[in-house]
Amino acid sequence: MTTSLQQIVDVAERLWPPSLAEAWDNPGLAVGDRTATVTHVHLALDVTAETLAEARRSGAQMLFTHHPSLFRPVRTLDAASAAGGLLFAAARDGIALFSAHTNADSAPGGVNAVLADLIGLREQRPLVPADDANGDAGLGRLGRLPAGTTLGEFASDIARVLPSTASQVRVSGDFEREVSTVSLCSGAGDSLLLLPQVQATDVYVTADLRHHVTLDARAAGLPAVVNLSHWASEWVWLPVAARQLAERLPQVRFTVSDLRTDPWDFTIAQ
């Protein structure tokens, strides 16, 4: 029995409903023939020349990513262009491109839930519940650690369970500060820092925090902040997503890229 691209899309959209995506987002199928047969799906965080080449070498007919390949305007499919060239190459090589982005962030068991589980949060609930959901859907997570600890030990524990990157784990707050309640948002989450439910926790975990946002939060005495690599905070979801897909599509092979598409290559200690 063969599996079509459409069947994989259907399963993915049941796991991570498009209705949960933010209004500005563009998840879903970007490139591909919905009637094509798919036997191998390769998962990565980003569509890059490297992850696309990896999918091609592995014989995958589909590259499933967290970040959409069609997000900012693409004005040309010129093979020599950056974004357009990737779309051209995927179509030329018969590799479908599909993404589950903020819909996967908000879905129960999705990106934020995986990060919260990895950190060990208990009594989890959404940070920003989805408008049309009565259950566990919504952006970010709130929760409590099994036992209180210091901010320094908490950040060290996170660093140990995440894949390493040059971006490392940065912390704003006193090393010895006691923490037990946690708010988090995988990926770029500084837009949520001023929410009352974030301010009510001891520490906020996210990525891509900007200088002035963090400085203002620090001056206002808001929660301590742990700033992660954007890539690392979301990559941890991919093996879980692959297992969820494989359970529902046992005739299809699913593999996960371990290529680090974090844009930073090295750090100079000062």
PAPADREN-680287 format. One record per residue (C-alpha): residue in one letter; x, y, z; residue number from 1. Coordinates in Angstrom, 1 decimal, decimal comma, padded with zeros to 4 digits. Each point is the difference from the previous one (the first is absolute). Layout:
<kolbas>
+------+--------+--------+--------+-----+
! rest !      X !      Y !      Z !  nr !
+------+--------+--------+--------+-----+
!    a !      X !      Y !      Z ! NUM !
...
+------+--------+--------+--------+-----+
</kolbas>
This chain:
<kolbas>
+------+--------+--------+--------+-----+
! rest !      X !      Y !      Z !  nr !
+------+--------+--------+--------+-----+
!    m !  000,0 !  000,0 !  000,0 !   1 !
!    t !  001,4 !  003,4 ! -001,0 !   2 !
!    t ! -000,3 !  003,3 !  001,9 !   3 !
!    s ! -000,7 !  003,2 ! -001,8 !   4 !
!    l !  001,3 !  003,4 !  000,9 !   5 !
!    q ! -003,6 !  001,0 !  000,7 !   6 !
!    q ! -000,3 ! -002,8 !  002,6 !   7 !
!    i !  003,1 !  001,3 !  001,8 !   8 !
!    v ! -001,3 !  003,5 ! -000,1 !   9 !
!    d ! -003,4 ! -001,2 !  001,4 !  10 !
!    v !  001,7 ! -001,7 !  003,0 !  11 !
!    a !  002,3 !  003,0 !  000,6 !  12 !
!    e ! -002,9 !  002,4 !  000,0 !  13 !
!    r ! -001,9 ! -002,2 !  002,5 !  14 !
!    l !  003,0 !  000,0 !  002,3 !  15 !
!    w !  000,7 !  003,7 ! -000,4 !  16 !
!    p ! -003,2 !  001,7 ! -001,2 !  17 !
!    p !  000,5 !  003,0 ! -002,4 !  18 !
!    s ! -002,7 !  001,8 !  002,0 !  19 !
!    l !  002,4 !  000,3 !  002,9 !  20 !
!    a !  002,5 !  002,0 ! -002,1 !  21 !
!    e !  000,5 !  003,7 !  000,6 !  22 !
!    a ! -001,6 !  002,3 ! -002,5 !  23 !
!    w !  003,3 !  001,2 ! -001,4 !  24 !
!    d !  001,3 ! -003,6 ! -000,5 !  25 !
!    n !  000,1 ! -002,1 ! -003,2 !  26 !
!    p !  000,4 ! -003,7 !  001,0 !  27 !
!    g ! -001,1 ! -003,0 ! -002,2 !  28 !
!    l !  001,0 ! -001,2 ! -003,4 !  29 !
!    a !  002,2 !  002,4 ! -002,0 !  30 !
!    v !  001,3 ! -002,3 ! -002,7 !  31 !
!    g ! -001,3 ! -003,4 ! -001,2 !  32 !
!    d ! -002,4 ! -002,1 ! -001,9 !  33 !
!    r ! -002,7 ! -001,2 !  002,4 !  34 !
!    t ! -000,5 ! -003,2 ! -002,1 !  35 !
!    a !  003,7 ! -001,0 !  000,1 !  36 !
!    t !  001,0 ! -003,1 !  001,9 !  37 !
!    v !  002,2 !  000,6 !  003,1 !  38 !
!    t !  002,1 ! -002,8 !  001,6 !  39 !
!    h !  002,5 !  002,1 !  002,0 !  40 !
!    v ! -000,5 !  003,3 !  001,8 !  41 !
!    h !  003,0 !  001,9 !  001,4 !  42 !
!    l ! -000,5 !  002,5 !  002,9 !  43 !
!    a !  002,0 !  003,2 !  000,7 !  44 !
!    l ! -000,5 !  003,3 !  001,7 !  45 !
!    d !  000,7 !  002,1 ! -003,1 !  46 !
!    v !  000,1 ! -000,3 ! -003,8 !  47 !
!    t !  003,6 !  000,7 ! -000,9 !  48 !
!    a !  002,3 ! -001,1 ! -002,8 !  49 !
!    e !  001,5 ! -002,5 !  002,5 !  50 !
!    t ! -003,2 ! -001,5 !  001,3 !  51 !
!    l ! -001,4 ! -000,2 ! -003,6 !  52 !
!    a !  003,2 ! -001,7 ! -001,1 !  53 !
!    e ! -000,3 ! -002,4 !  002,9 !  54 !
!    a ! -003,6 ! -000,9 ! -000,9 !  55 !
!    r !  001,1 ! -000,5 ! -003,6 !  56 !
!    r !  002,9 ! -002,3 !  001,0 !  57 !
!    s ! -002,2 ! -002,1 !  002,3 !  58 !
!    g ! -002,6 ! -000,6 ! -002,8 !  59 !
!    a ! -002,8 !  001,9 !  001,8 !  60 !
!    q ! -002,9 !  001,3 ! -002,1 !  61 !
!    m ! -001,0 !  002,5 !  002,7 !  62 !
!    l !  001,8 !  002,4 !  002,2 !  63 !
!    f ! -002,1 !  000,8 !  003,1 !  64 !
!    t !  001,1 !  003,1 !  001,9 !  65 !
!    h ! -001,1 !  002,1 !  002,9 !  66 !
!    h !  000,8 !  003,4 ! -001,7 !  67 !
!    p ! -001,9 !  000,6 ! -003,3 !  68 !
!    s !  001,9 !  000,3 ! -003,2 !  69 !
!    l ! -002,5 !  002,6 ! -001,2 !  70 !
!    f ! -000,1 !  002,6 !  002,8 !  71 !
!    r !  001,4 !  003,2 ! -001,3 !  72 !
!    p ! -000,8 !  001,1 ! -003,6 !  73 !
!    v !  001,8 ! -002,0 ! -002,7 !  74 !
!    r !  000,2 !  002,0 ! -003,2 !  75 !
!    t !  001,8 ! -002,4 ! -002,2 !  76 !
!    l !  000,7 ! -003,8 ! -000,4 !  77 !
!    d !  003,3 !  000,8 ! -001,6 !  78 !
!    a !  002,3 ! -003,0 !  000,8 !  79 !
!    a !  002,8 !  002,5 !  001,0 !  80 !
!    s ! -002,2 !  001,8 !  002,5 !  81 !
!    a !  000,0 ! -000,8 !  003,7 !  82 !
!    a ! -003,6 ! -000,9 !  001,0 !  83 !
!    g ! -001,3 ! -000,4 ! -003,5 !  84 !
!    g !  002,9 ! -002,3 ! -000,9 !  85 !
!    l ! -001,0 ! -002,4 !  002,8 !  86 !
!    l ! -003,5 ! -000,2 ! -001,2 !  87 !
!    f !  001,2 ! -000,5 ! -003,5 !  88 !
!    a !  002,4 ! -002,8 !  001,1 !  89 !
!    a ! -002,7 ! -001,8 !  002,0 !  90 !
!    a ! -002,5 !  000,1 ! -002,9 !  91 !
!    r !  002,7 ! -001,1 ! -002,5 !  92 !
!    d !  001,0 ! -002,9 !  002,2 !  93 !
!    g ! -003,6 ! -001,1 !  000,8 !  94 !
!    i !  000,4 !  000,8 !  003,7 !  95 !
!    a ! -003,2 !  001,3 !  001,6 !  96 !
!    l !  000,4 !  002,7 !  002,6 !  97 !
!    f ! -002,4 !  000,1 !  003,0 !  98 !
!    s !  000,1 !  001,8 !  003,3 !  99 !
!    a ! -001,8 !  000,1 !  003,3 ! 100 !
!    h !  001,0 !  003,3 !  001,7 ! 101 !
!    t ! -002,1 !  001,9 !  002,6 ! 102 !
!    n ! -002,7 ! -002,6 ! -000,4 ! 103 !
!    a !  002,5 ! -002,5 !  001,4 ! 104 !
!    d !  001,1 !  002,5 !  002,6 ! 105 !
!    s ! -003,6 !  000,2 !  001,3 ! 106 !
!    a ! -001,2 ! -003,6 ! -000,5 ! 107 !
!    p ! -000,3 ! -002,4 !  003,0 ! 108 !
!    g !  003,2 ! -002,0 !  000,2 ! 109 !
!    g !  001,6 !  002,5 ! -002,4 ! 110 !
!    v !  003,3 !  002,0 !  000,0 ! 111 !
!    n ! -000,6 !  001,8 !  003,3 ! 112 !
!    a ! -001,3 ! -003,1 !  001,8 ! 113 !
!    v !  003,0 ! -002,0 ! -001,1 ! 114 !
!    l !  002,4 !  002,8 !  001,4 ! 115 !
!    a ! -002,0 !  000,1 !  003,2 ! 116 !
!    d !  000,2 ! -003,7 !  000,4 ! 117 !
!    l !  003,7 !  000,0 ! -000,6 ! 118 !
!    i !  000,5 !  002,6 !  002,7 ! 119 !
!    g ! -002,2 ! -002,1 !  002,3 ! 120 !
!    l ! -002,9 !  002,4 !  000,6 ! 121 !
!    r ! -003,0 ! -001,3 !  001,9 ! 122 !
!    e ! -003,6 !  001,4 !  000,1 ! 123 !
!    q !  000,4 !  001,2 ! -003,6 ! 124 !
!    r ! -002,4 !  002,3 ! -001,7 ! 125 !
!    p !  000,1 !  002,3 ! -003,0 ! 126 !
!    l !  001,5 !  003,4 !  000,5 ! 127 !
!    v ! -002,4 !  001,6 ! -002,5 ! 128 !
!    p ! -003,0 ! -002,4 ! -000,5 ! 129 !
!    a ! -001,3 ! -000,4 ! -003,5 ! 130 !
!    d ! -003,2 !  002,0 ! -000,7 ! 131 !
!    d ! -001,8 ! -003,0 ! -001,3 ! 132 !
!    a !  001,3 ! -002,6 !  002,3 ! 133 !
!    n ! -001,4 ! -001,3 !  003,3 ! 134 !
!    g !  002,9 ! -002,4 !  000,6 ! 135 !
!    d !  003,8 !  000,2 !  000,0 ! 136 !
!    a !  000,6 !  002,1 ! -003,1 ! 137 !
!    g !  001,7 !  003,4 !  000,0 ! 138 !
!    l !  003,3 !  001,8 ! -000,3 ! 139 !
!    g !  002,7 ! -000,6 !  002,6 ! 140 !
!    r ! -000,3 ! -001,9 !  003,3 ! 141 !
!    l ! -000,3 !  000,7 !  003,6 ! 142 !
!    g !  001,1 ! -002,5 !  002,7 ! 143 !
!    r !  001,8 ! -000,8 !  003,2 ! 144 !
!    l !  003,3 ! -001,8 !  000,6 ! 145 !
!    p ! -000,1 ! -003,2 !  002,0 ! 146 !
!    a !  002,1 !  001,8 !  002,7 ! 147 !
!    g !  001,3 !  003,5 !  000,4 ! 148 !
!    t !  003,5 !  000,7 ! -001,2 ! 149 !
!    t !  002,3 !  002,9 ! -000,7 ! 150 !
!    l ! -000,1 !  001,9 ! -003,3 ! 151 !
!    g !  003,5 ! -001,1 ! -000,7 ! 152 !
!    e ! -000,7 ! -003,7 !  000,5 ! 153 !
!    f ! -003,2 !  000,2 ! -002,0 ! 154 !
!    a !  001,7 !  001,6 ! -002,9 ! 155 !
!    s !  002,8 ! -002,6 !  000,2 ! 156 !
!    d ! -002,5 ! -002,8 !  000,0 ! 157 !
!    i ! -001,6 !  001,5 ! -003,2 ! 158 !
!    a !  003,4 !  000,3 ! -001,6 ! 159 !
!    r !  000,7 ! -003,7 !  000,7 ! 160 !
!    v ! -003,2 ! -001,3 ! -001,8 ! 161 !
!    l !  000,1 !  002,3 ! -003,0 ! 162 !
!    p !  002,2 ! -000,6 ! -003,1 ! 163 !
!    s !  003,1 !  002,2 !  000,3 ! 164 !
!    t !  000,4 !  003,1 ! -002,3 ! 165 !
!    a !  002,3 !  003,0 ! -000,2 ! 166 !
!    s ! -002,9 !  002,1 !  001,3 ! 167 !
!    q !  000,2 ! -001,8 !  003,3 ! 168 !
!    v ! -002,3 !  000,7 !  003,0 ! 169 !
!    r !  000,0 !  003,6 !  001,3 ! 170 !
!    v ! -001,6 !  001,0 !  003,3 ! 171 !
!    s ! -001,3 !  003,4 !  001,4 ! 172 !
!    g ! -000,3 ! -000,3 !  003,8 ! 173 !
!    d !  001,9 ! -000,9 !  003,1 ! 174 !
!    f !  001,5 ! -003,5 ! -000,1 ! 175 !
!    e ! -001,2 ! -000,8 !  003,5 ! 176 !
!    r ! -003,6 !  001,3 ! -000,5 ! 177 !
!    e ! -002,6 ! -002,6 !  001,0 ! 178 !
!    v ! -002,2 ! -001,2 ! -002,9 ! 179 !
!    s ! -003,0 ! -002,4 !  000,0 ! 180 !
!    t ! -002,6 !  001,4 ! -002,4 ! 181 !
!    v !  000,9 !  000,2 ! -003,7 ! 182 !
!    s ! -001,4 !  001,6 ! -003,1 ! 183 !
!    l !  001,4 ! -000,8 ! -003,4 ! 184 !
!    c ! -000,4 !  000,5 ! -003,7 ! 185 !
!    s !  002,1 ! -001,9 ! -002,5 ! 186 !
!    g !  001,6 !  002,1 ! -002,7 ! 187 !
!    a ! -000,3 !  003,8 !  000,0 ! 188 !
!    g ! -002,1 !  000,9 !  003,0 ! 189 !
!    d !  000,9 !  003,5 !  001,2 ! 190 !
!    s ! -003,5 !  001,3 ! -001,1 ! 191 !
!    l ! -001,4 ! -002,0 !  002,9 ! 192 !
!    l !  002,4 !  001,2 !  002,7 ! 193 !
!    l ! -002,4 !  002,7 !  001,4 ! 194 !
!    l ! -003,0 ! -002,2 !  000,3 ! 195 !
!    p ! -001,3 ! -000,2 !  003,6 ! 196 !
!    q !  000,1 ! -003,8 !  000,0 ! 197 !
!    v !  003,7 !  000,2 ! -000,9 ! 198 !
!    q !  000,7 !  002,7 !  002,6 ! 199 !
!    a ! -001,6 ! -002,3 !  002,6 ! 200 !
!    t !  002,6 ! -002,7 ! -000,5 ! 201 !
!    d !  003,6 ! -000,2 !  001,4 ! 202 !
!    v !  001,7 ! -000,5 ! -003,4 ! 203 !
!    y ! -000,9 !  000,3 ! -003,7 ! 204 !
!    v !  001,7 ! -002,3 ! -002,5 ! 205 !
!    t !  000,1 !  001,0 ! -003,7 ! 206 !
!    a !  002,3 !  001,0 ! -002,8 ! 207 !
!    d !  001,1 !  003,0 ! -002,1 ! 208 !
!    l ! -000,5 !  002,5 !  002,8 ! 209 !
!    r !  001,0 !  003,5 ! -001,1 ! 210 !
!    h !  002,2 !  002,3 !  002,0 ! 211 !
!    h ! -002,5 !  002,8 !  000,9 ! 212 !
!    v ! -002,9 ! -002,4 !  000,8 ! 213 !
!    t !  002,2 ! -002,0 !  002,4 ! 214 !
!    l !  001,5 !  003,2 !  001,5 ! 215 !
!    d ! -003,5 !  001,5 !  000,6 ! 216 !
!    a ! -001,2 ! -003,3 !  001,6 ! 217 !
!    r !  003,0 !  000,0 !  002,3 ! 218 !
!    a ! -000,6 !  003,6 !  001,1 ! 219 !
!    a ! -003,6 ! -000,8 !  000,7 ! 220 !
!    g !  000,9 ! -002,9 !  002,2 ! 221 !
!    l ! -001,7 ! -002,5 ! -002,2 ! 222 !
!    p !  000,8 ! -003,8 !  000,0 ! 223 !
!    a !  003,5 ! -001,2 ! -000,6 ! 224 !
!    v !  000,5 ! -000,9 ! -003,6 ! 225 !
!    v !  001,8 ! -003,0 ! -001,7 ! 226 !
!    n !  000,8 !  000,7 ! -003,6 ! 227 !
!    l !  000,4 ! -003,1 ! -002,2 ! 228 !
!    s !  001,1 ! -000,6 ! -003,5 ! 229 !
!    h ! -003,1 !  000,3 ! -002,2 ! 230 !
!    w !  001,1 ! -003,1 ! -001,9 ! 231 !
!    a !  000,6 ! -002,1 !  003,1 ! 232 !
!    s ! -003,2 !  001,0 !  001,7 ! 233 !
!    e ! -002,0 ! -001,3 ! -002,9 ! 234 !
!    w !  002,1 ! -002,8 ! -001,5 ! 235 !
!    v ! -000,8 ! -002,2 !  003,0 ! 236 !
!    w ! -003,6 ! -000,3 ! -001,3 ! 237 !
!    l !  001,1 ! -001,7 ! -003,3 ! 238 !
!    p !  000,7 ! -003,5 !  001,4 ! 239 !
!    v ! -003,4 !  000,1 !  001,8 ! 240 !
!    a ! -001,7 !  001,2 ! -003,2 ! 241 !
!    a !  001,6 ! -002,8 ! -002,0 ! 242 !
!    r ! -001,2 ! -002,6 !  002,5 ! 243 !
!    q ! -003,5 !  001,4 ! -000,1 ! 244 !
!    l ! -000,1 ! -000,2 ! -003,7 ! 245 !
!    a !  001,6 ! -003,4 ! -000,2 ! 246 !
!    e ! -002,7 ! -001,4 !  002,4 ! 247 !
!    r ! -002,7 !  001,1 ! -002,4 ! 248 !
!    l !  001,8 ! -000,7 ! -003,2 ! 249 !
!    p !  002,0 ! -003,3 !  000,6 ! 250 !
!    q !  000,7 ! -000,6 ! -003,7 ! 251 !
!    v !  001,9 !  003,3 ! -000,3 ! 252 !
!    r !  003,6 !  000,5 !  001,2 ! 253 !
!    f !  000,7 !  003,1 !  002,1 ! 254 !
!    t !  003,5 !  001,3 !  000,7 ! 255 !
!    v !  001,1 !  003,1 !  002,0 ! 256 !
!    s !  002,9 !  002,3 ! -001,1 ! 257 !
!    d !  002,6 !  000,7 !  002,6 ! 258 !
!    l !  001,4 !  002,8 ! -002,0 ! 259 !
!    r !  000,3 !  003,1 !  002,2 ! 260 !
!    t ! -001,7 !  002,8 ! -001,9 ! 261 !
!    d !  000,7 !  002,4 !  002,8 ! 262 !
!    p !  001,6 !  002,9 ! -001,9 ! 263 !
!    w !  002,9 !  000,5 !  002,4 ! 264 !
!    d !  003,1 ! -002,0 ! -000,6 ! 265 !
!    f !  002,3 !  000,7 !  003,0 ! 266 !
!    t !  000,4 !  002,2 !  003,1 ! 267 !
!    i !  003,1 !  002,0 !  001,0 ! 268 !
!    a !  000,4 !  000,0 !  003,8 ! 269 !
!    q !  001,0 !  003,4 !  001,5 ! 270 !
+------+--------+--------+--------+-----+
</kolbas>
